[in-house]
Amino acid sequence: MLGDIFLTFMLAVFLFNLVIFPIFQAVSGFESKYSAQENYERDRYDILYDNEILFYDLDSTADKYDINESLTYTGKGFIRYYTFKNESDKKYEVFYRYYTQVSHSVSDSNYWSEVFERMGNEDVNKFFSASLDSVSLKEEYIEEFKTIFDEQDEPSSQAVQDYNDVFNSVFLGLYAMMIDDIKIHDISSPNYELSYNEMQEELSKLSSYSDSLVYLCAYGSFAISFLILEVLYPFLNKKGRTLTMRIMKAETVSIDNYEHPRKLKLVLVSFYRLIESLCLIMFVPLPMVSIGYVFALPQLSFLTIVSLMYVLIFVFFTIFNSFNRSISDYLSRTVVLTEESLNEVYRAKGYQL
């Protein structure tokens, strides 16, 4: 029954957030590992800063390690450089610096073809051109973008759209390509013992540990909840009813003789209920972790998707058959009846109540 699924889920959430996950956090040193994970993440950004391929606004109150803020600031400088070609803004041409001075994988003469054109983005040719081994922003966009950087001027909606296109499509596209190149060739900083990729390896290990702790605790919380509500509770009462069935005054009986199922059949019924109840398992870690995090855990999301498909079939099947029997009822040859309906069946059969 859907009520049993909900109760199992609620108890699992309670166990995960208030009992199991906090205990395993304490005994496994989770806090220190999480702190190390944050430090490695920040140190990786520092390596980008140290190599001058990422910048942040020193006058801003934003967090230095807010990567979105830093990318926005760097991208703004990149577009400003190509708009005015001021020498003071040349440092924001981070791709030229990386490929020609950090990785030394591209020469000045090949910069356009090996970097801009290699990205294969049509917006590159729309906004930029190459002449005499140098890259330039096309004249019509230079005039547009001057209005964006002029505080006394009001840029047109087209200018704003073109600026956003250059930032999102060209700048972020080039940055993603540069990070992919770093993952191959690696970079380092004299301020850190580990290189960028070595830190990434440590991050992957810590992230894998965190993910494992979350989904294993979710499994454990769900298993305990299901065991209590869907296995022990029915086994410990003579009618084999779950808590929801007891509240709704319903009973599970055999379709053959209308007797309450024996313990062996209860085990079979519990197995089918387990498949149904798994449809909410991925949400057990909430609100301890974010909704985006649980969707990124295949160990939980896969079970939920498979179970949800079963539940949808279960609901459809239940609606369009006599006695509203579910798939599990058919497979276990049982039916769920209210106490009143069951008593009527017993009277019809001549049983004394």
N, C-alpha and C positions, 0 to 999 in steps of 0.2 A: 504493500500500500504506500501511496505517496507520503502519507503522514509518517510512516516508519523511516522513509528515506530522509525526510527533513529532521526528524528527531536524532537520527544517527549522525547526520551532518552537524547539527548544533552541538551535540556532546563532543564530537571530534574536534570542533573549533575550540571549545572550552578547554579540552585536554591539551591541545597543541599550544595554545597561547598562554595558559596559566600553569601548566604542569610539565609536560614532556619537553617542549623546546627550551624553556628556561633552565630546566635541570641539565640537559645536554649542553647548553651554552656554557654553563658554569663548569661542568666536569671536563669539557673538551678544550677549554681555553679559547673559546670562540671569539671573545672580545679582543684578545691580543692578535689573533689572526685577522680579524676584520680591520683592526688598526693598521696592521702591516699591509693589508690590501690597499687601504686608502693612501698610505705613504708611498707605495710603489706607483700608484696611479698619479699622484702629484709629482713624484720624481721623474716620471716619463715626460710630463709636461715641461718640467724644468729643463730636461735635455733638449726639448724643442726650443725653449726660450734661449738656452745657452748657445745653441747653434744658430740663433737668429733666423729661425724659420717659423716662428710664431711670436707674436707680440701681445702685450696687454696694456691697457691704458693706466698709466701711473697716477693720473688724476681722478680716476673713477673709484667709487666706493664698492664696485663689484668685486667679487672674489677673484683673486688672481688665477685660481684653478677652475673657474667657470669656463669650460672650453667653448661654449657657444658665444660668450661675450668676447673671448680672445679671438675667435675666428671672425666675428663681426668686425672687431677693431682692425685686425690684420687685413681683412678683405677690403675695408674702407680705404686703408692706406694704399693697398694694391691698385685700386681703381683710381684713386687720387693721383698716384704716380703717373699712370698712363694718360690721365686727363691733362696734367700740367707739366709733366716731365721735370719736376723739381728734383734737384740732387738730394735734398733732405728726405725725400720720400722714397728714394731708390731702395732703401733697406727693406721696404715692404714688398718688393719683388722677390718674395721668398723662394720662388721656384728657380729663378735664375741663380740665386745664391746656393741653393741645395745642389742642383745638378752640375754647376760649374765649379763650385768652391768647396763644397762639403763632400759630396760623393765622387766628384771629378769624373762623372760618367758621360758628360756632354760638353762639347766645345762651344765657344761663342758662335761660331759659324753654323753650327747644327742645332742651335737652341730652338728655333721655330719648328723645324721639322721633327726633332726628336722629343719635343715636349708638347707644344701646342697642338700640332697636327696629329701627333701620336694618340692624343686623347680621343680623337675621332668624333668630336662634338661639333655639330653643324653651327652652333652659336659662336664657336671660335672664329670661323670664317665670316660670320655675320658682323661681328663687332671688331675683330682685329685683322691686321694685315702685316705682311713682312716685306721689308725693303732694305737692301744693302745690309743684310744679316742682322737687322734690328726689328723688333716687334713694336707695332704702333696701334693705338686705338684709332679707328676710322674717324675722319673729321666730323661727320654729322653727330656722332655720339660724344665727341669731345665738347662740342658746343652745348649739347644737352646736359652733360654731367657737370659743366661749369655752374649751371644754375642750381644744382643740388648742393655744391660745396660753397656757394655764395649765400651767406646768411641774409643778405639784403634782397635776394631774389626769390621768386616763387616758382619752383619747378613745375612743369606740366605733368599731367598724369602719365603721358607717354614716356617722359624722361624718367619718372620714378619706376615705371614698369621695366624699361630698358636697363636701368641700374640694377634692379632686383634680378633680372635675367642674367646679367654679367656676373653678379655675386653668386647666385645659386647654381647656375649652369657652368660658367667658366671657372671662377675662382674655387668654389667648393669641389668641382670636378677635378681640377688640377691638384687640389690639396689631397683628395682621396687617392689620386694616382701617385702622388709623392709619398704618402704613408705606405702604400703598397710596395713602393720601391725601397723604402726604409726597412720594411719587413724582410726584404731579400738581402740588402747590402748592409743594413744596420748602421747606427750612429752612436756616438758616445759623448761624454762630457768629462773633463778633468775633475769635476766636482763630485763624481759618483764612480764607485768601483764597478758597478754593473752597467752594461750597455742598455740601449733602448729595448732590444729584443730579449736580452736576458731578464730584464724586468718584466717583460710581457710573459715570459715563461713562468716566472714566479707568480705573476698575477693569475695566470691560467690555473696553476695548482691551487692557489687559495680560493679562486672562484669555484673550482670543481669541488673543493672541500665544503664550501658554504652551501652550494647547491645540494650536495649529498646529504648534509645535515638537515636541510629543510625538507627534502622529499622523504627521507627516511623517518623523520619525526612525524611527518604527515601520514605516512603509511602506518606507523605505530599508533598514532592517535586514532586513526580511522579503525584500525584492527581492534583496539580495545573497546571503542564505542560500539562497533558492530557486534563484537563478542558479547557485550553486556546486554544490549537491547534486542539483538536479533537471534542470538543463540542461547545464552544462559536464561534470559527471562522466559522465552517460550518453553525451554526444557524444564524449568522449575515450576511450571503450573500445569496441571493435569490436562487442560484443554489445548495446550500448545499455542496459546495466543501471545501476540506481541503486545506492547504497551498501547499502541494505537488501536489495535483490535479490542483490547479490554475497555478503552475509553468509549469506543463507538459501539460496544456490545456486539461484536462480530466474532465469528469462529471459523476456523479452517477445518473442513471435514473431507473425508474421502468421497469421491463421486460415485464409488461402487456401493458402499454400504452406509454412508453418512455417519461414520464413526470418526472420532478424532484421530489424526494420523499418529502412527507409532513413532518412536524416537528415530528410527532409521530414516523414515520418510521426512521427518522434521529436518534432518541433516541435509537432505536433498532440497527441500524447500528453502532452507537457509542459504544454500549455494546460489540458487536463482536470485534470492533477495540481495545477495552480495553483489552480483552483476548490476542489479538495478541501482543499488546505493552508491556505486562508484561514480555515478554521473556528477557528483558534487565534490569529489575528492580534491580536485585541483584548487578549490577555494578554501580548503581547510586552513592553510597558513595565514589567511587574512584575519585581522588587519596587521599582523606582525610584519608581513612583507607587502610590497606594492602589488597591485593588480597586474601591472606589466611584467613583473618578475615571475609570477606564477604562470603566465601565458608563455613565458620563455623556457619553462621547465618541461621538456617532453616526457619525462618520467611521470608527471602528473597529468599533463594535458592529453596525452595519448589515451590514458585510461578513461578520462572524462569523456572524450569524443566517442570512444567505442561504446561506453556504457550509455551515453546519451542517445546514440543511434538505437540501442536496444530498448531504451525507455520509450522513445518515440513510436517504435513498432509495438511495444507493450501497450501504450495508451490507445493507439489505433485499433489494435487487436481486441482490447478490452471493450471498446465502445461498440464494435460491430459483431458481437456474438452473444448467444443466450447466457443468462446469469452473469454477464459482464466478467467472464473469466479471463484471466491474464494468460500470457504464454507459459509462465511458471506453473500456473494452475493446471493447464493442459498437460504439461510435461510430467508433473507430479501426480496427475489424476486427482486433483483436489478442487474444492470450490469454497469461496468465502461467503458465508451467509450471516445475516443478523440473527441474534438469539430468537427473535420472534418468528422469523421464517423457518429456522431450524426446528423450533418447537412444533410448528404446523406440519412439517415433514414427519416428525416423530409421531404426531397424533394420527396422521394419515396412515402410517405404517402400523399403528396399533400399539406403540410403545407407551408405557406408563411413565408420566413425568412427575 
